[in-house]
Structures are given as structure tokens and as C-alpha cells.
């Protein structure tokens, strides 16, 4: 099969590799689309020791099952494979399984390829009225859905009276903003510094978008979701959250700096680190997508897998206005 293989910092090769061989509990999925995630960019730049070259990246996948009794089934893929037997798995916190694996990290290759082997339990059926491109957004949106669910558990009061701010206009921040609305929170704003992307989000996604400067003057929020994870966004989250409020931190841009521990302590602000999603969160996100609670989901750009290196370069240069680029195997 053809695959886009990460071969070293800032280099990728589109080439022939061996087809994946499904294990006994797995099926073969023909990939329709795979999204480029911030973690893929992190690896591409050589900043993620968990993703050593050579490796097929990509974990935001939708496609069609082509082996086993469910062949022909259109699916979106939960890329997080847990053991199912440890304490975390038994208590429905399978995203924290100590033995978890995720595609795009060894030993599992990722989805920037024509085919992918996955356990049947990790697949969610996609209904006919949802496109493969829409279905590929389940993974990034599920990260925001999980963060919002945890934040809602930590905050008191009627969700209709809650003010919420999501930081970052990529798929993670946008997914969090859409999830906040789907959870009944009426006042939801999103911070995005790129003017072109901010305009796109405002026009296409029905979200009130603020510049970082405007956000500083917009008051305090019960919930702040950091979908970026750099020192500057943690500074903003620390400053914009109300006393007694909640910061839900998803982004993994950088591990250093930004969090105002003194303010968090003195004003009893809850800080929640959130990692991916549980299997139930993934299924709940997919259900919300399929019944329209998360909007039209038409904020993607499709590019051929063979031009993946150019897509990564354009994203790095800030030349992409849409929140998500999906790479599509060449036909």
C-alpha cells in the first residue's frame, strides 16, 4: 500500500510499505480520510520522542471495513486501544490505561496510509447521512467533549448561566467550543489570533470569535478550555477564569510555564488535565455529531495523501484558514 512515512525531523516520504495484517480481534479498514493533528506536527518537527522515525503518523481516521463479517461497514476510528482488564479500564477510565496503545505511536502504525488494522471494538458505525469527511472529525472533537464533561462535573450551577471560553481555533479548541454548546452552555466564545481562521470560524461555525486582545477585555469565565497548551495560552487561561472556576487543559504544545499557581490556589480554581477521551466519550461524541448537535461539520479541507508534506508545511507556516486538513489516499 501507499503511505506517508515520517522519516526524520521535517521530512516525510510518500512510498510503498507492507499492508497491515489484522490480528485475530482486528479488521482491515480502507482509509477514506485522516486528519492532521497538532501531535502529528509535534512529531514531524522532531519534538516527540514517543513517535520515532520511521513511522506512519495520523490517528484521526474514517473509512470502510473490508475484512471479516462486517465488511462494507463505514466507520470512524477510536485510535486508543486499551487493555480492558486493568483498574482504569474496569472503572471506565480506559483513556488512562497503563497499557494503552494509540495508532501513530509504536507498535501501532497510523492512518496516513491506504489501510489500517484496528480492533472491532474501536470502530463506530457511521450512518448514511454523515460523510466520511465529517466522520473523521470524531477523534479531535472527542478530546473537547471529554474535557467539557469533566469541567461540567467540577462546576456548580445551571449550564445556561455558565460563561465559557475556548482557547485555540484549531479542531481541538473548536471541538471544545461546539461541545460546550452541546452541553447546554449558552455563552461560548473562542480565542483565535489568526485573522483568516478567525473569520472562517465566525462565518462557518456559528462561534463568537475573539482576538487575544479582545479576550482580555471580555470579563471572566466559569470554564476556560485550553486547546493549545503553550505558556502564553496557560497565562491567558489563568487570567480569564473566575474565582471558583475551572480550567480544562487539553493542549500539549509545551510543558513549560504559564500557569498562575498562586491565583489558582488563592481563588480555588480547579485545574483539570484532560487526555484524549474514554471509549464512552468517543461514542457519545459520535452520537452528538450524527444527530446534528455539533453543527454541520463542514470546516475541513481535503488534500491528497501524496501531497501530505506540503500540507504539513502550509500548516506550520500558518497558511491554512480551516481548522482541519484531511489527507485522502490517492485514487
C-alpha positions in Angstrom: 0.0 0.0 0.0 1.0 3.7 -0.3 1.7 5.6 2.9 3.1 8.9 4.1 6.0 7.9 6.3 7.7 10.3 8.8 11.4 9.7 8.2 13.0 12.4 10.4 12.5 15.9 11.6 10.6 17.9 8.9 10.8 15.1 6.4 8.2 12.6 5.1 8.2 10.2 2.2 5.2 9.0 0.2 6.1 5.4 -0.7 5.1 1.8 -0.8 5.0 -0.1 2.5 3.7 -3.5 3.5 -0.1 -3.8 4.0 -1.1 -4.2 7.7 -2.0 -7.7 8.8 -5.0 -7.7 11.3 -4.7 -9.7 14.5 -7.4 -12.2 15.5 -9.6 -9.5 17.1 -9.0 -6.9 14.3 -10.3 -6.0 10.9 -8.8 -4.2 8.0 -10.1 -0.7 7.3 -9.7 1.0 4.0 -8.9 4.6 4.9 -11.1 7.4 3.5 -9.6 10.4 5.3 -7.1 11.0 8.1 -6.8 14.4 9.8 -3.5 16.2 10.6 -3.4 16.8 14.4 -1.2 19.1 16.4 0.5 16.0 17.8 1.4 14.9 14.2 3.0 18.3 13.7 4.9 18.0 17.0 6.3 14.6 15.8 7.0 16.0 12.3 9.2 18.7 13.9 11.1 16.1 15.8 9.7 17.1 19.2 8.0 13.9 20.3 10.3 11.1 21.5 7.2 8.8 21.6 7.0 8.9 17.8 10.4 8.0 16.5 11.1 7.8 12.8 10.4 5.9 10.6 6.7 5.9 11.4 3.3 6.3 9.8 1.6 9.2 11.7 -2.1 10.1 11.8 -4.8 9.0 14.2 -8.0 10.8 13.1 -9.4 8.2 10.8 -12.6 7.3 9.0 -13.0 4.6 6.4 -14.7 1.3 5.5 -14.2 -2.1 6.9 -13.0 -4.5 4.2 -12.4 -7.8 6.1 -14.5 -10.0 8.3 -18.2 -10.4 8.7 -18.8 -6.6 8.9 -17.1 -5.8 5.6 -18.7 -2.8 3.9 -19.4 -1.1 7.2 -18.5 2.7 7.2 -16.7 3.6 10.4 -15.0 6.3 12.4 -12.0 5.0 14.4 -11.3 5.4 18.1 -7.4 5.2 17.8 -6.9 4.5 21.5 -6.5 0.7 22.2 -6.8 -0.2 25.9 -6.2 -3.5 27.6 -9.7 -3.8 29.0 -8.7 -5.5 32.3 -6.7 -3.0 34.4 -8.3 -0.9 37.1 -8.6 2.1 34.8 -10.4 0.1 32.2 -12.7 -1.6 34.7 -13.7 1.8 36.1 -14.5 3.3 32.7 -11.3 5.5 32.6 -9.8 3.5 29.8 -8.0 6.5 28.4 -5.7 6.2 31.5 -4.9 2.5 30.9 -1.2 2.0 31.7 -1.0 -0.5 28.8 -2.8 1.7 26.3 -1.6 2.0 22.7 -2.6 4.6 20.1 -2.1 4.4 16.4 0.7 6.6 15.2 2.9 5.5 18.1 4.9 2.3 18.2 4.0 -0.5 18.0 0.9 0.7 16.0 1.3 2.5 12.7 -1.0 5.4 12.0 -3.6 6.3 9.4 -1.7 8.3 6.8 -2.0 5.2 4.6 -4.4 3.3 2.4 -5.2 0.7 5.0 -5.3 0.4 8.8 -5.8 -2.7 11.1 -7.9 -2.0 14.2 -9.8 -3.9 16.8 -13.5 -4.2 16.0 -14.4 -2.7 19.4 -12.7 0.6 18.4 -15.0 1.2 15.5 -18.2 3.2 15.5 -20.6 2.8 12.6 -21.3 5.9 10.5 -24.9 6.5 9.3 -25.6 7.1 5.7 -26.4 10.8 6.1 -22.9 11.5 7.5 -19.9 11.8 5.1 -16.5 10.2 5.7 -15.0 13.6 6.0 -17.4 14.5 8.7 -16.9 11.2 10.5 -13.1 11.8 10.5 -13.7 14.7 12.9 -14.9 12.4 15.7 -11.4 12.0 17.2 -10.4 15.6 17.6 -13.9 16.7 18.8 -14.0 13.8 21.3 -11.0 15.4 23.0 -13.0 18.6 23.6 -16.1 16.6 24.6 -14.2 14.7 27.3 -12.7 18.0 28.7 -16.1 19.6 28.8 -17.7 16.6 30.5 -15.0 16.8 33.2 -15.4 20.5 33.6 -19.2 20.3 33.9 -18.7 17.8 36.7 -16.5 20.3 38.6 -18.6 23.4 38.2 -21.9 24.1 40.0 -25.0 25.8 38.6 -27.3 25.8 35.7 -25.2 25.3 32.5 -27.4 28.0 30.8 -25.8 30.6 33.2 -22.2 29.4 32.7 -19.8 31.6 30.6 -17.2 29.6 28.8 -14.1 30.4 26.8 -12.1 28.0 24.5 -8.6 29.0 23.5 -7.4 28.0 20.1 -9.2 27.8 16.8 -7.9 24.5 15.6 -10.0 21.4 15.7 -9.4 20.8 19.4 -10.4 24.3 20.5 -13.3 24.4 18.1 -14.4 20.9 19.1 -14.4 22.1 22.7 -16.5 25.2 21.9 -19.0 23.1 20.0 -19.1 20.6 22.8 -19.7 23.4 25.4 -22.7 24.5 23.4 -24.0 20.9 23.0 -23.8 20.5 26.8 -26.2 23.4 27.2 -23.8 26.3 27.9 -25.2 29.3 26.2 -22.3 31.8 26.4 -19.4 30.3 24.5 -16.5 32.3 23.0 -13.4 31.2 21.2 -10.0 32.9 21.0 -8.1 32.7 17.7 -5.2 35.0 16.8 -5.0 34.2 13.1 -7.3 36.7 11.3 -8.2 34.5 8.4 -9.0 31.5 10.6 -11.0 33.7 13.0 -13.1 35.0 10.1 -13.7 31.5 8.8 -14.7 30.2 12.2 -17.1 33.2 12.7 -18.7 32.7 9.3 -18.8 28.9 9.0 -19.1 27.6 12.6 -21.5 29.9 14.3 -19.0 30.7 17.1 -18.2 34.1 18.6 -14.5 34.5 18.0 -12.3 36.9 19.9 -8.7 38.1 19.3 -6.4 37.5 22.3 -6.6 41.3 23.0 -10.4 41.3 22.9 -10.5 38.3 25.2 -8.5 40.2 27.8 -11.4 42.8 28.0 -14.2 40.2 27.8 -14.6 39.5 31.5 -14.1 36.3 33.5 -15.4 32.8 32.7 -16.7 29.9 34.7 -14.9 27.5 32.3 -11.8 28.0 30.2 -10.6 25.3 27.9 -7.0 25.5 26.7 -6.9 23.6 23.4 -3.3 24.8 22.6 -1.1 24.2 25.7 1.7 26.7 25.4 2.9 29.0 28.2 1.0 32.0 26.7 -2.3 30.2 26.5 -1.9 29.0 30.1 -1.3 32.6 31.1 -4.5 33.6 29.3 -6.4 30.7 30.9 -5.2 31.6 34.4 -6.1 35.2 33.9 -9.6 34.7 32.4 -11.0 32.1 34.7 -13.4 33.2 37.5 -12.7 32.6 41.2 -14.0 29.1 41.9 -14.0 28.3 38.1 -12.4 25.5 36.1 -9.5 25.4 33.6 -9.7 22.3 31.4 -6.3 21.8 29.8 -6.1 19.7 26.6 -3.2 21.1 24.6 0.2 19.6 24.6 2.1 22.4 22.8 4.7 22.8 25.5 5.2 21.5 29.0 6.8 24.7 30.5 5.4 27.8 32.1 2.4 29.9 32.2 0.2 28.6 34.9 -0.5 31.1 37.7 -0.4 28.7 40.6 -0.7 31.5 43.2 -4.0 32.7 41.7 -5.3 29.2 41.2 -4.6 28.4 44.9 -5.9 31.7 46.4 -9.1 31.7 44.3 -9.8 28.0 44.5 -9.7 27.4 40.7 -9.9 23.8 39.6 -7.3 22.8 37.0 -8.0 19.6 35.1 -5.5 17.9 32.8 -7.5 16.1 30.2 -6.1 13.3 28.0 -8.0 12.1 24.9 -11.4 10.6 25.9 -12.9 7.4 27.2 -14.4 4.9 24.8 -17.8 6.1 26.0 -16.9 9.7 25.4 -15.9 8.8 21.9 -19.2 7.0 21.3 -21.1 9.9 22.8 -19.3 12.4 20.6 -20.1 10.4 17.5 -23.7 10.2 18.5 -23.8 14.0 19.0 -22.2 14.5 15.6 -24.6 12.2 13.9 -27.7 13.8 15.3 -26.6 17.4 14.5 -25.8 18.7 18.0 -22.2 19.7 16.9 -23.2 21.6 13.8 -22.6 21.0 10.1 -19.0 19.8 10.5 -18.1 21.3 7.1 -14.9 23.0 8.3 -12.3 20.8 6.6 -10.0 20.9 3.6 -9.3 17.7 1.7 -5.8 17.1 0.2 -4.2 14.1 -1.4 -2.1 11.9 0.8 0.7 12.2 -1.7 0.9 15.9 -1.0 1.0 15.5 2.8 4.4 17.0 3.2 3.1 20.2 1.6 0.1 20.2 3.9 2.3 20.0 6.9 4.4 22.8 5.6 1.4 25.0 5.0 0.0 24.4 8.5 3.4 25.2 10.0 3.5 28.5 8.1 0.0 29.5 9.3 -1.3 29.5 5.7 -4.4 27.3 6.4 -7.7 29.0 7.4 -9.8 25.9 8.0 -9.4 24.2 11.4 -8.7 20.8 9.9 -6.9 19.3 6.9 -7.8 15.8 6.0 -5.4 13.7 3.9 -7.1 11.4 1.4 -5.4 8.3 -0.1 -4.8 8.9 -3.8 -7.2 7.0 -6.1 
